[in-house]
Amino acid sequence: MSARAGGGAGPVGPVGPVGPVGPVVKDPPGGRKAVLVWSIGVAVYFVAVIFRTSLGVAGIEAADRFHVNASALSTFSLLQLLVYAGMQIPVGLMVDRLGTKKVLTLGAVLFTAGQLGFALSPSYGMALAARALLGCGDAMTFISVLRLGSRWFPARRAPFMAQLAGLVGMAGNLVSTLVLAPVLHGVGWVPAFAGSAVAGLVVLVPLVLFLRDSPDSPDSPDNAAAHEPAPRPAGAGGSGTAGFGTGGSGTGGFVRRQIADSWKEPGTRLGLWVHFTTQFPAMVFLLLWGMPFLVEAQGLSRTTAGGLLTLVVTSNIALGLVYGQIVAGRQSARIPLALGTVALTALLWGSVLAYPGDRAPMWLLVCLCLVLGTCGPASMIGFDFARPANPPERQGTASGITNMGGFIASMTTLLAVGLLLDATGDDYRVAFSSVFVLELLGITQVLRLRGRALARERERARARSAPPAGRAAAPAAPPGQAAAPAPDRAAAPGPGLP
């Protein structure tokens, strides 16, 4: 028997067409303690989103403060998202390896330092460095919150908890629009941004004192004994953790195995492209270009434009739980819901950009903002493809790969809009047409991967419903006779076992 299935790995799950489905994992109980711990993690994510989106309401002020044009202004958000996207796989590996508490704590320290540095930066270069630091800390929050949800709540609640986490994050966006924007205009740049950095210190205290990685392990990362395969015996090779080795040893083998095993699953790749295609239109609008578009291209006042940005966020909050309930109740609705959201977003953007005259009517802008509010909930569907495709010990890595999708698309579009605005003399119609190029690319990839991913899910479902490998089902007894005992198959591994 190979080391991968060797002793000490814990009970093996059912066997099916895809082989063993992994160790038997105890479903977390949920309850009040789970809600408390999860709420601490979500509070950290909430503050991270406030800091992430704070530039969205200060884009014009930032251009004046640092004396930069549209391309340079977009570099702020571009660099922040570049760091965020680039950190997703490393953060996923860190969460799988070190546990949620350590990663969240480091993230809170980094994004707080980044927000404070951005407030005090006297130059464009230093401000860029501060946004990069903020993006690095921000990158550590959402995957950690997803991990907390899977460790503390039953699997059937996972889609709902993920949508709820996204909803809380959008509430952070709302705070940026409703609170930070008027404070910025009232007291100025340094007091507004430096004062907001205090929120990072506030959430850091309960995080350090009370957050636990899992119900069974107060201090150690995610209780490997209860949730993951046990360590390999000495001399078994690999990284020292069952299922992580690649024939090498140490951290390098762990990293290669985690990434390779996660990526080869069609569900992980489909999740990435669903996230890529659905998230970025709203992210680009809220993070940087929404306010300039509404004020400069549509001629709205700052107050009215801020109200429309708020409408995007409130629409997201209202629809997030609806999407979560639909996906949790009907898995077959995932692809239609995601593609329907993309189609509706493209339709509304096209209508606004192609409307005759210089400006679109208010009712059409309201409809656009309402539909942009669906982008966040739809992007969470990507995690609902990656989650069932990967075992517990790969959840962080798979979530990191998936989460890269939307931020790569957002980063690309942020840069494209800035470059096109400079090249066309601030023609927002041409600049925002870049949205359609990425949507078309994403739809193509989703349609290409969906068949394989769904077939793989069905195989896993059949494998999990099969009888355990160590004991075959007893043959049915004739009427009036006792059933024959099931044959002992311990000496003859079933199909899929080494």
C-alpha positions as CSV (number, residue, x, y, z in Angstrom):
1,M,0.0,0.0,0.0
2,S,1.4,3.4,-0.9
3,A,2.2,6.1,1.7
4,R,-0.7,8.2,0.5
5,A,-3.1,5.7,1.8
6,G,-0.9,4.4,4.5
7,G,-1.6,3.9,8.1
8,G,-2.4,6.8,10.4
9,A,-4.4,8.6,7.7
10,G,-7.7,8.1,9.5
11,P,-10.9,6.4,8.3
12,V,-11.2,6.4,4.5
13,G,-14.5,7.5,3.0
14,P,-16.6,5.6,0.4
15,V,-15.0,4.4,-2.8
16,G,-16.5,5.2,-6.2
17,P,-15.5,6.0,-9.8
18,V,-13.2,8.8,-8.6
19,G,-11.5,6.7,-5.9
20,P,-11.6,7.4,-2.2
21,V,-13.4,10.7,-1.5
22,G,-11.2,11.4,1.5
23,P,-11.3,11.0,5.3
24,V,-14.6,11.0,7.1
25,V,-15.1,14.5,8.5
26,K,-17.3,15.3,11.4
27,D,-19.8,18.0,10.5
28,P,-19.4,21.0,12.7
29,P,-22.3,21.7,15.1
30,G,-22.8,25.4,14.6
31,G,-24.5,27.2,17.5
32,R,-24.0,30.4,19.5
33,K,-20.2,29.9,19.9
34,A,-19.9,29.4,16.2
35,V,-21.7,32.6,15.5
36,L,-19.5,34.5,18.0
37,V,-16.3,33.3,16.5
38,W,-17.4,33.7,12.9
39,S,-18.6,37.3,13.8
40,I,-15.1,38.2,15.0
41,G,-13.6,37.1,11.7
42,V,-16.3,38.8,9.7
43,A,-15.7,42.0,11.6
44,V,-12.1,41.9,10.5
45,Y,-13.2,41.4,6.9
46,F,-15.7,44.3,7.3
47,V,-13.0,46.7,8.2
48,A,-10.7,45.5,5.4
49,V,-13.5,46.2,2.9
50,I,-13.9,49.8,4.3
51,F,-10.2,50.4,3.8
52,R,-10.2,48.7,0.4
53,T,-13.0,50.8,-1.0
54,S,-12.1,54.1,0.7
55,L,-10.3,55.3,-2.4
56,G,-13.6,54.9,-4.3
57,V,-15.1,57.9,-2.6
58,A,-11.8,59.9,-2.7
59,G,-10.6,59.4,-6.3
60,I,-11.0,63.1,-7.2
61,E,-9.3,64.2,-4.0
62,A,-6.5,61.8,-4.4
63,A,-5.8,63.1,-8.0
64,D,-5.6,66.6,-6.5
65,R,-3.5,65.7,-3.5
66,F,-0.9,63.8,-5.4
67,H,-1.2,65.7,-8.7
68,V,-1.8,62.7,-11.0
69,N,-3.8,62.0,-14.1
70,A,-6.4,59.2,-14.7
71,S,-3.8,56.5,-15.5
72,A,-1.8,57.2,-12.4
73,L,-4.9,57.4,-10.3
74,S,-6.0,54.0,-11.5
75,T,-2.6,52.7,-10.5
76,F,-3.6,53.0,-6.8
77,S,-6.4,50.5,-7.1
78,L,-4.5,48.5,-9.7
79,L,-1.5,47.9,-7.4
80,Q,-3.8,47.2,-4.5
81,L,-5.6,44.6,-6.5
82,L,-2.4,43.2,-8.1
83,V,-1.1,42.5,-4.6
84,Y,-4.5,41.1,-3.5
85,A,-4.8,38.8,-6.4
86,G,-1.1,37.7,-6.2
87,M,-1.5,36.9,-2.5
88,Q,-4.6,34.6,-2.9
89,I,-2.8,31.3,-3.4
90,P,0.0,32.1,-0.8
91,V,-2.8,33.1,1.7
92,G,-4.7,29.9,0.9
93,L,-1.6,27.9,1.6
94,M,-1.0,29.8,4.8
95,V,-4.5,29.2,6.0
96,D,-4.3,25.5,5.3
97,R,-0.8,25.3,7.0
98,L,-1.0,27.8,9.9
99,G,-4.6,28.2,10.7
100,T,-7.1,31.0,10.5
101,K,-6.2,33.0,13.6
102,K,-2.6,33.6,12.7
103,V,-3.4,34.6,9.2
104,L,-6.2,37.0,10.1
105,T,-4.1,38.6,12.8
106,L,-1.3,39.3,10.4
107,G,-3.8,40.6,7.8
108,A,-5.3,43.0,10.3
109,V,-1.9,44.4,11.3
110,L,-0.9,44.9,7.7
111,F,-4.1,46.6,6.4
112,T,-4.2,48.9,9.4
113,A,-0.6,50.0,8.8
114,G,-1.4,50.5,5.1
115,Q,-4.5,52.7,5.8
116,L,-2.5,54.8,8.3
117,G,0.4,55.1,5.9
118,F,-1.9,56.2,3.1
119,A,-3.3,58.9,5.3
120,L,0.1,60.3,6.1
121,S,1.9,59.8,2.8
122,P,3.3,63.1,1.4
123,S,4.1,61.7,-2.1
124,Y,2.6,59.5,-4.8
125,G,5.3,56.9,-4.4
126,M,4.8,56.5,-0.6
127,A,1.0,56.4,-1.1
128,L,1.4,53.6,-3.6
129,A,3.5,51.6,-1.1
130,A,0.8,52.1,1.5
131,R,-1.9,50.8,-0.8
132,A,0.2,47.8,-1.6
133,L,0.6,47.0,2.1
134,L,-3.2,47.5,2.6
135,G,-3.8,45.1,-0.3
136,C,-1.5,42.5,1.3
137,G,-3.4,42.6,4.6
138,D,-6.8,42.7,2.8
139,A,-5.9,39.6,0.9
140,M,-5.7,37.6,4.1
141,T,-9.3,38.2,5.3
142,F,-11.9,36.7,3.1
143,I,-10.4,33.3,2.6
144,S,-9.9,33.1,6.4
145,V,-13.6,33.9,6.9
146,L,-14.6,31.2,4.4
147,R,-12.4,28.8,6.4
148,L,-14.0,29.8,9.7
149,G,-17.5,29.2,8.2
150,S,-16.5,25.7,7.0
151,R,-14.9,24.8,10.4
152,W,-17.7,26.1,12.6
153,F,-20.9,25.4,10.6
154,P,-22.5,22.4,9.0
155,A,-21.7,21.9,5.3
156,R,-25.3,22.4,4.2
157,R,-25.0,26.0,5.5
158,A,-21.8,26.8,3.6
159,P,-23.4,28.7,0.6
160,F,-25.5,30.8,3.0
161,M,-22.6,31.6,5.3
162,A,-20.4,32.6,2.3
163,Q,-23.1,34.9,1.0
164,L,-23.6,36.3,4.4
165,A,-19.9,37.1,4.7
166,G,-20.0,38.8,1.3
167,L,-23.1,40.8,2.5
168,V,-21.2,42.0,5.5
169,G,-18.3,43.0,3.3
170,M,-20.6,45.1,1.1
171,A,-21.8,46.8,4.3
172,G,-18.2,47.9,4.7
173,N,-18.6,49.4,1.2
174,L,-21.7,51.2,2.4
175,V,-19.7,52.7,5.3
176,S,-17.2,54.1,2.9
177,T,-19.9,55.8,0.9
178,L,-22.1,57.0,3.7
179,V,-19.6,57.8,6.5
180,L,-16.1,58.2,5.1
181,A,-17.1,60.4,2.1
182,P,-18.8,63.1,4.2
183,V,-16.0,62.9,6.8
184,L,-13.4,63.4,4.1
185,H,-15.2,66.4,2.7
186,G,-15.7,67.8,6.2
187,V,-12.4,67.4,8.0
188,G,-9.9,66.7,5.2
189,W,-7.6,63.9,4.0
190,V,-5.4,63.1,7.0
191,P,-8.0,63.2,9.8
192,A,-10.4,61.1,7.7
193,F,-8.0,58.3,6.7
194,A,-6.0,58.3,9.9
195,G,-9.2,58.2,12.0
196,S,-10.5,55.3,10.0
197,A,-7.3,53.3,10.7
198,V,-8.4,53.1,14.4
199,A,-11.1,50.6,13.3
200,G,-8.3,48.2,12.5
201,L,-7.0,48.3,16.1
202,V,-10.5,47.9,17.4
203,V,-11.1,44.6,15.6
204,L,-7.6,43.3,16.4
205,V,-8.3,43.1,20.1
206,P,-11.2,40.5,20.1
207,L,-9.4,38.7,17.2
208,V,-6.3,38.1,19.4
209,L,-8.2,37.3,22.6
210,F,-11.2,35.2,21.5
211,L,-11.0,33.8,18.0
212,R,-10.4,30.0,17.7
213,D,-9.7,28.1,14.5
214,S,-12.2,25.3,15.1
215,P,-14.6,24.0,17.8
216,D,-12.2,21.2,18.8
217,S,-8.9,23.0,19.0
218,P,-8.6,26.2,21.1
219,D,-5.0,27.0,20.2
220,S,-3.8,24.9,17.3
221,P,-4.6,25.4,13.6
222,D,-7.8,23.8,12.7
223,N,-7.5,20.6,14.7
224,A,-5.9,18.3,12.2
225,A,-6.8,15.2,14.2
226,A,-10.6,15.9,13.8
227,H,-10.7,17.4,10.4
228,E,-7.8,16.3,8.3
229,P,-5.7,13.3,7.5
230,A,-3.2,12.5,10.3
231,P,0.6,13.0,9.8
232,R,2.5,10.4,7.9
233,P,4.6,7.9,9.8
234,A,8.3,8.6,9.7
235,G,9.9,7.6,6.5
236,A,6.7,7.7,4.5
237,G,8.0,10.5,2.4
238,G,6.2,13.6,1.3
239,S,5.7,16.7,3.2
240,G,4.9,15.2,6.5
241,T,1.1,15.6,6.1
242,A,-1.0,13.0,4.4
243,G,-1.9,13.9,0.9
244,F,0.5,16.8,0.7
245,G,3.7,15.2,-0.5
246,T,4.9,15.2,-4.0
247,G,7.7,12.8,-3.6
248,G,9.7,15.6,-2.1
249,S,9.7,16.9,1.5
250,G,9.1,20.0,3.5
251,T,7.2,23.1,2.5
252,G,8.1,22.9,-1.2
253,G,6.3,19.5,-1.6
254,F,3.3,20.8,0.4
255,V,3.0,23.9,-1.8
256,R,3.3,22.0,-5.1
257,R,0.8,19.3,-4.1
258,Q,-1.8,21.8,-2.8
259,I,-1.7,23.9,-5.9
260,A,-1.5,21.1,-8.4
261,D,-4.3,19.0,-6.7
262,S,-6.6,22.0,-6.4
263,W,-6.0,23.2,-10.0
264,K,-6.5,19.8,-11.6
265,E,-10.1,19.8,-10.3
266,P,-12.5,21.2,-12.9
267,G,-14.6,22.6,-10.1
268,T,-11.8,24.8,-8.9
269,R,-11.1,26.2,-12.4
270,L,-14.8,26.7,-13.1
271,G,-15.1,28.5,-9.8
272,L,-12.3,30.9,-10.8
273,W,-13.9,31.7,-14.1
274,V,-17.4,32.2,-12.5
275,H,-15.8,34.6,-10.0
276,F,-13.8,36.3,-12.8
277,T,-16.9,36.9,-15.0
278,T,-19.4,38.1,-12.4
279,Q,-17.5,40.2,-9.9
280,F,-15.5,42.8,-11.7
281,P,-18.2,45.2,-13.2
282,A,-19.3,46.2,-9.7
283,M,-15.8,46.1,-8.3
284,V,-14.5,48.6,-10.9
285,F,-17.5,50.8,-10.4
286,L,-17.3,50.9,-6.6
287,L,-13.5,50.8,-6.2
288,L,-12.6,53.8,-8.4
289,W,-14.4,54.7,-11.6
290,G,-18.0,54.9,-10.5
291,M,-17.8,58.3,-8.9
292,P,-15.9,60.0,-11.7
293,F,-18.2,58.4,-14.3
294,L,-21.3,59.7,-12.6
295,V,-20.0,63.1,-11.9
296,E,-17.9,63.9,-15.0
297,A,-19.6,61.9,-17.7
298,Q,-23.2,62.0,-16.4
299,G,-23.2,65.4,-14.9
300,L,-24.5,64.4,-11.5
301,S,-23.7,66.1,-8.2
302,R,-21.5,64.3,-5.7
303,T,-24.4,63.8,-3.5
304,T,-26.5,62.2,-6.2
305,A,-23.6,60.1,-7.4
306,G,-22.9,58.9,-3.8
307,G,-26.5,57.9,-3.5
308,L,-26.2,55.7,-6.6
309,L,-23.1,54.1,-5.3
310,T,-25.0,53.4,-2.1
311,L,-27.7,51.9,-4.2
312,V,-25.2,49.3,-5.6
313,V,-24.3,48.3,-2.1
314,T,-27.8,48.1,-0.7
315,S,-28.9,46.1,-3.7
316,N,-26.0,43.7,-3.0
317,I,-27.0,43.4,0.6
318,A,-30.7,42.8,-0.3
319,L,-30.0,40.2,-2.9
320,G,-27.0,38.4,-1.3
321,L,-29.2,36.3,1.0
322,V,-31.6,35.6,-1.8
323,Y,-28.8,34.2,-3.9
324,G,-27.5,32.2,-1.0
325,Q,-30.8,30.6,-0.3
326,I,-31.4,29.7,-4.0
327,V,-27.9,28.1,-4.4
328,A,-28.2,26.2,-1.1
329,G,-31.6,24.9,-2.0
330,R,-31.0,24.2,-5.7
331,Q,-27.4,23.4,-6.8
332,S,-28.6,23.2,-10.4
333,A,-29.4,26.9,-10.4
334,R,-25.7,27.9,-10.0
335,I,-24.8,28.2,-13.7
336,P,-28.0,29.8,-14.9
337,L,-27.9,32.3,-12.0
338,A,-24.3,33.2,-12.7
339,L,-24.7,33.5,-16.5
340,G,-28.0,35.3,-16.1
341,T,-26.3,37.9,-13.9
342,V,-23.6,38.5,-16.5
343,A,-26.1,38.9,-19.3
344,L,-28.2,41.4,-17.3
345,T,-25.1,43.4,-16.4
346,A,-24.0,43.5,-20.0
347,L,-27.4,44.6,-21.1
348,L,-27.7,47.5,-18.7
349,W,-24.1,48.7,-19.3
350,G,-24.7,48.6,-23.0
351,S,-27.9,50.5,-22.6
352,V,-26.3,53.3,-20.5
353,L,-23.3,53.6,-22.8
354,A,-25.3,53.5,-26.1
355,Y,-28.1,55.8,-24.9
356,P,-28.6,58.7,-27.4
357,G,-27.2,62.0,-26.3
358,D,-24.5,62.8,-23.8
359,R,-26.2,61.5,-20.7
360,A,-28.4,58.5,-19.7
361,P,-31.6,59.3,-17.9
362,M,-31.7,58.8,-14.1
363,W,-34.1,55.8,-14.3
364,L,-31.6,53.9,-16.4
365,L,-28.7,54.7,-14.1
366,V,-30.8,53.5,-11.2
367,C,-31.4,50.2,-13.0
368,L,-27.7,49.9,-13.8
369,C,-26.8,50.3,-10.1
370,L,-29.5,47.8,-9.0
371,V,-28.1,45.2,-11.4
372,L,-24.5,45.9,-10.4
373,G,-25.6,45.0,-6.9
374,T,-26.1,41.4,-8.1
375,C,-22.4,41.0,-9.2
376,G,-21.1,40.3,-5.7
377,P,-23.7,37.6,-4.8
378,A,-23.2,36.0,-8.2
379,S,-19.4,35.9,-7.7
380,M,-19.9,33.8,-4.5
381,I,-21.2,31.0,-6.7
382,G,-17.7,30.4,-7.8
383,F,-16.8,29.1,-4.3
384,D,-19.8,26.8,-4.5
385,F,-18.0,25.0,-7.3
386,A,-14.6,25.0,-5.7
387,R,-15.7,23.9,-2.3
388,P,-17.2,20.4,-3.1
389,A,-14.4,19.7,-5.5
390,N,-11.7,19.8,-2.8
391,P,-11.2,18.0,0.6
392,P,-11.0,20.0,3.8
393,E,-7.2,20.2,3.8
394,R,-7.3,22.0,0.4
395,Q,-10.1,24.4,1.1
396,G,-7.9,27.5,1.7
397,T,-5.8,26.9,-1.5
398,A,-8.9,26.2,-3.6
399,S,-10.6,29.3,-2.3
400,G,-7.5,31.4,-3.0
401,I,-7.4,30.2,-6.6
402,T,-11.1,31.0,-7.0
403,N,-10.8,34.4,-5.4
404,M,-8.1,35.4,-7.8
405,G,-10.6,35.4,-10.7
406,G,-12.6,38.5,-10.0
407,F,-9.7,40.5,-8.8
408,I,-7.6,39.7,-11.9
409,A,-10.6,40.9,-14.0
410,S,-11.0,44.0,-11.8
411,M,-7.4,44.8,-12.0
412,T,-7.3,44.5,-15.8
413,T,-10.4,46.6,-16.3
414,L,-9.2,49.3,-13.8
415,L,-6.1,49.7,-15.9
416,A,-7.9,49.5,-19.2
417,V,-10.4,52.2,-18.3
418,G,-7.7,54.6,-17.1
419,L,-5.6,54.1,-20.2
420,L,-8.5,54.5,-22.5
421,L,-9.7,57.6,-20.8
422,D,-6.3,59.2,-21.2
423,A,-6.1,58.0,-24.9
424,T,-9.6,59.2,-25.9
425,G,-9.8,62.5,-23.9
426,D,-12.0,61.2,-21.2
427,D,-14.5,59.3,-23.4
428,Y,-16.2,57.1,-20.8
429,R,-18.2,55.3,-23.4
430,V,-15.1,53.9,-25.1
431,A,-13.3,53.3,-21.8
432,F,-16.2,51.3,-20.2
433,S,-16.7,49.2,-23.3
434,S,-13.6,47.2,-22.1
435,V,-16.1,45.5,-19.7
436,F,-17.6,43.5,-22.5
437,V,-14.3,42.0,-23.6
438,L,-13.7,40.4,-20.3
439,E,-17.3,39.3,-19.9
440,L,-17.1,37.5,-23.2
441,L,-13.8,35.8,-22.3
442,G,-15.3,34.7,-18.9
443,I,-18.5,33.3,-20.4
444,T,-16.5,31.3,-23.0
445,Q,-14.5,29.6,-20.2
446,V,-17.5,29.0,-18.0
447,L,-19.3,27.2,-20.9
448,R,-16.2,25.2,-21.7
449,L,-15.6,23.9,-18.1
450,R,-19.1,23.5,-16.8
451,G,-19.7,20.0,-18.3
452,R,-16.5,18.5,-16.8
453,A,-17.0,20.1,-13.4
454,L,-20.6,19.0,-13.0
455,A,-19.7,15.5,-14.2
456,R,-17.0,15.4,-11.6
457,E,-19.5,16.5,-8.9
458,R,-21.9,13.7,-9.8
459,E,-19.1,11.2,-9.6
460,R,-18.2,12.4,-6.2
461,A,-21.8,12.3,-5.1
462,R,-22.1,8.7,-6.3
463,A,-18.9,7.7,-4.5
464,R,-20.0,9.2,-1.2
465,S,-23.3,7.3,-1.4
466,A,-21.5,4.0,-2.0
467,P,-21.0,1.5,0.9
468,P,-17.6,1.9,2.8
469,A,-14.7,0.2,1.1
470,G,-14.0,-2.2,4.0
471,R,-17.4,-3.8,4.0
472,A,-19.6,-4.8,1.1
473,A,-23.3,-4.7,1.3
474,A,-24.8,-8.1,2.4
475,P,-26.8,-9.9,-0.3
476,A,-30.5,-9.9,0.1
477,A,-31.8,-13.0,1.9
478,P,-34.7,-15.0,0.5
479,P,-38.0,-14.6,2.4
480,G,-38.0,-16.3,5.7
481,Q,-34.2,-16.7,6.0
482,A,-31.7,-14.6,7.9
483,A,-29.5,-12.3,5.9
484,A,-26.0,-13.5,5.1
485,P,-23.2,-11.5,6.7
486,A,-21.3,-9.1,4.5
487,P,-18.0,-10.6,3.2
488,D,-14.9,-9.2,4.8
489,R,-13.0,-7.3,2.2
490,A,-10.2,-6.0,4.4
491,A,-7.7,-8.2,2.5
492,A,-8.9,-7.2,-0.9
493,P,-9.1,-3.4,-1.5
494,G,-11.9,-2.3,-3.7
495,P,-11.6,-0.3,-6.9
496,G,-9.8,3.0,-6.4
497,L,-7.7,1.8,-3.5
498,P,-4.0,1.1,-4.0
